[in-house]
Amino acid sequence: MIKQILATLAVSAGALAAASPALADYPERNVQGIIQWGAGGATDTVARSLTPHVEDALGTSIILNNRPGGTGVIGMNAVMQQPANGYTVLYGAENPQLYPIMGLADFDYSDMTPVNVIGQGLVVIAAPADSQFDSFKDLLDYAHQHPGELRMGGTGAGGLPSTVLAMVNSVDSLDVRNVTFGGDGPGITALLGDHIDFMPLSLAAAQDQIAAGRLKGLAVFTKEKIKELPDTPPITQALPKIESYLPWGPFWAVAVRKDTPDDIVATLSDAYQKGVANEDFQTFLSENGGKSLNLQGEEAEKFLKHWQSVTAWALQKAGGAKVSPEEVGIPKP
């Protein structure tokens, strides 16, 4: 009788172990990848270029879904609401690091576990190919004479365009109407249709359209010219004082819920490290003005905190923060 009871307990313990996500062989099924921005934007393009290489390393499929809205809050929150078992990952951009100071959410990347900080991008201020403006100086001069007339594409408070606009307005005056879209992709479509006059964009999203002559680069958000857009002047040519904010740029990252088991995080980190290092993906990044970072663990966390500190306090100085970084515990850089 005692032997039967012990045998039953052993079987039950074995079943519980097999059911435990931390002890099971991971991954046993497809992984869901939630992209916090819309189709055709930089985050979407990076995610879809990277994922096939990660799938090869991980040994399973990653099903990608776009969940835009709320400057990426909807997509990030969707991942945070799923079980902490590694089967739902977030493909995000830099925006979560600004949620607390923009009053958008009380969480940021510190409330998740970073799997990989993929890379950092460049910013270009673009206009339709037939725009009357040939440089950002032309646009700025016109805006000074016609305040509130120009239409700028945006992605919501804390998005890349609003951050760039805040920095510009900290050293000059650019009074424009904001037209909000669910990401770079819809914004580019609006530019192509002449529905807006200009938009700060990730170079990864806009470069092909500029190269094809469908969009025009007015300025790159750098101190010097860049090889990817040799005919587009740096923004310091129009605004020398903005140099204090440079270099600056968006980034892309992959993250999972904070309490995901360490062994699952390690498996994912290894797969994404191999994916980012893949030669084809490295070529994609370099051709689109991206700088490979491929950071995991403590290095990733250090990068995220530093970017947050620099950008949050820059926005505070520019008058673009709704909540002081000090109030939400973001130290000065």
N, C-alpha and C positions, 0 to 999 in steps of 0.2 A: 504493500500500500504506500509506504513511504517512498519507495523507488518510483512509483507511478506519479506521486505528487511532485517529486524532484524533476522527473522527466517533463511533466507538464509545465513547470516553472521555467525550465531550460528552453523549451519550445517558445513559450510566451516572451521570454527575454530576447530570444533570437529574432522573433517577429518585430518587437519594438525597435531593436537595433536596425533592422532592415528598413523600417519605416522612418527612422530619424534622418532628416536631410543632411545633418553633419556627418553621419556615418555611412550613408549610402554612397555608391559610386557616382560621382558627379562629372559630367552631366549625363543624365539618363534620358533626357528628352530635349526638345527644342527650347531655346532661350528666347524670351521676348525682349526686343530692344526698343525702348521708347525714345523717340527723337523729340526734344522739347520745342523745336521750331518746324515751320512748314516745309513742304516739298520745294526743292530748287534753291534753297538758301545754302549758306556756307556750312552750317552744322549738318544739314541733311546730306550735302555733297560729300563732306568728310566722312560721315558715318557710312554712307553707301560705298565709298571707295575703300574704306578700311575693313569693313565687315567680312568680305569673302576670305581675306587672309587670316582673320581671327577664327573663322569657322574651320579652316584647314587645321589650325593649331589646336582648337578646342575639340574637334571631332564631332560637331553637331551643327545644326542650322540655327541661325539667329534671325528671327522674324521681326523685321523692322516696321514700326508704326509711328506715324507723325501725330503728335498730340500738342499742337500749338495753342497759344492763348495765354493772356496774362503775363506777357514778357517771359514765357517759359514756366511760370508757376504751375500751370495745369499739368504739364508733362512731368515735372519733378514731383509734384504731390501724388500723381498717379503711381509712380514707382515707390514712393515712401509708404503708400497704403497697401502694397503687395507683401506677401510673406517674405521673410528674410532668408530665402533659400537659394539665391543666386540665379533664379530663373527669370528675373526681370531686371534689366540693367538700364540705366539712364545714359543717353547720349546728350550731353549738355554743352552749353557755351559758358561764357564768363558771367552772364547775367545774375545767377543766384548769389554771387558775392556782393551784389548791390541791393538785394531785396530788403535787408533790414533798414538801410538808410533811405530807401525810396518808399518805405511804408507798404511794400507789396506783400511781404510775408515775414514771419518771425523765424524762418529757417534759411540756411545757406549750405554750402558744401560741408561745413563742419558737422552738420547733422546727418551726413552720409559717410560712407567709406569710399574714398577715391580708389578706383581700379587702375586708371592711367590718365595722366595729363598728356594728351596726344601731341599737341603742338600749338604754336602761337602764330597768328596771322597779321597781315597788314591791312590798312584801311585806305580806301579810295573814295573821294567825293565825286560822284558820277552824275552826268546829265544826259538827256537824249542826244543822239548824234546831231540833230538839227538845231540844237540849242543856240540861242544868241550869244551865250557865254563861252569863251574859249579858255578861261582860267577861273580859279576861285576868286581872284582879285576882281575880275569883271563882275562876277555874281555879287560879291560883297559891296562893290561900288553901287550897283543897281539897287540892292536891298537898302542901302543907306538913303537913297533918294525915294524909294517906294516901300516904306516899312509895312509889314503885314501882308504884302501882295504875293510874294513867292510861296510856292507850295513845296514843303520838304517831306519826303517820305520818312516815316518813323516806324518803330516796332514797339512803342509803348515806353512808359517811364522805366528808366534803368536799362533800356536797350542800347545797342551800339550808337544809333543816330542821336538819341537824346544825350548820351554821354559826350559825344563829340560836340554837339551844339552847346552844351554847358561849358565845355572848355573854351570854345570859340568866344562865347559871350562873356567869359571871365577876362578876356583881353580886348574885346571889341564889342560891337553890337550887331547882331544878326536877328532881326525881327521877322519871323516867317510863320506861316500857317502849317501846323503839323497834320499830316494825313497818315493815319496808323494802319499798318498791315501786319499779318501774322508771320512775318519773316522777310528775309532778303528776297526770296523767290517772287512772292506777290508784288513786292516793291519794284523789282526789276521789270516785271510785266507792266506795271503802271508807268514806269519810265519809258518803256518801249512804245507805249500807247500815248505818250505825251500828256498823261493825266496828272503828273507831278513835274516839278521843275528840276529837282536834284535830290540826291539821297546819299548820305555816307553809308558805304557798304564794305563788307569784307571783300578783300581782293579775290579770295577763293571763289566767291559767288559771281563777281563782276568781270573778271579778267577775260573770259572767252567772249563776252558780249562786246567788250571794248576792242579786243583784237579783231573781231569780225566787223567793226565799224558801226555797230548798232547802238552803242553807247559811247560817251565821251568822258574821259577822265579830266576833271578840273584841278584836282590836287591829290597828292598822296599824303597821308598823315604821318610824315617823317621829316627829318631835318635835311635830308639829302635826296637826290633822285635815286630811283631804284631801277635795277636792270629789267624788271618785268614790264615796267611802263616808262621807258626812257624819255618819252615826249611829254610826260605829265609832271609838272613842277611840284616840288615839296610845298607843304602848306606854309612853311616858314617864309617863303617868298612873298606871300600875301600878308602873313601875320608873324613877324619875327618874334614877338613876345610870347607866342604859344610854345616856343622851344622848351620852356621850363617843364612842360607836361610830357615831353618826348624823351625816349621812345615809349610808345604805348600801342597796345593792340589787343584784339580779342584772342581768346584761346578756346580749345575744345577739350572736353574731358569725358570719361566714362566713370560712373559711380553706381554703387548698390546701397541697399539699406544699411544703416549703421551697425545693426546687430547680426549681420550675415556671418556665419561661421568662418573662422580664419582659414581653414583648409580650402573652402570654396573660393574665398577671396584670392588665395594664393594661386589656385588653378586659373582663375580668370585673369589675374595679373600676368601670369606667365604667357597666356594665350594672346593677350593684347600687346604685351611687350614684343612678342614675335611678329604680330600683325603689323604694328607700327614700324618695326625694323625692316619689313619686307621691301625689297628693292623697288617694286612697282609702286608701292604706296609712298615711298620716299621721293620717287620721281614726281608723283602727283603733287605732293606738298611743295616741292621746289618749283615746279612749273606754275603753281598758283600763289606764289609769294608767301608760302608758309614755312615756318621754322620748326623742325622736328624737336620735341622735348622728350617724349617717351619716359615719363617719370612715374614711379610707383612709391607706395609706402610713405615714409617720412619725407622724402624729397618732394613728392606730390603735395603733401600737406603744407610744407614750407613754402612752395611756390604759390599755392592758393592763398595762404595768409598774407604773403608779401604783396601779391597783385591786389588783393582786397584793401590792404592798408593804403597803398599808393593811390589807387583809384578813388576810394571813398573819401580820402582827405583832399584829393584834387577837386572832387565834386563839391565838397564842403566849402572849399576856398572859392570855387566858381559860383557858389550860390545855388547849386543844382541838387543839393541833398535836402530831403524833407525832415530827416532825423539826423542829429549830429552823430558822427561815427563814435564819439566818446560815449554817448548814451547807450549804445549797443555793444560796447566793449571792444571796438576796433582800435588798436593802438596806432599812434602816429608812426609813419615810416622813418 
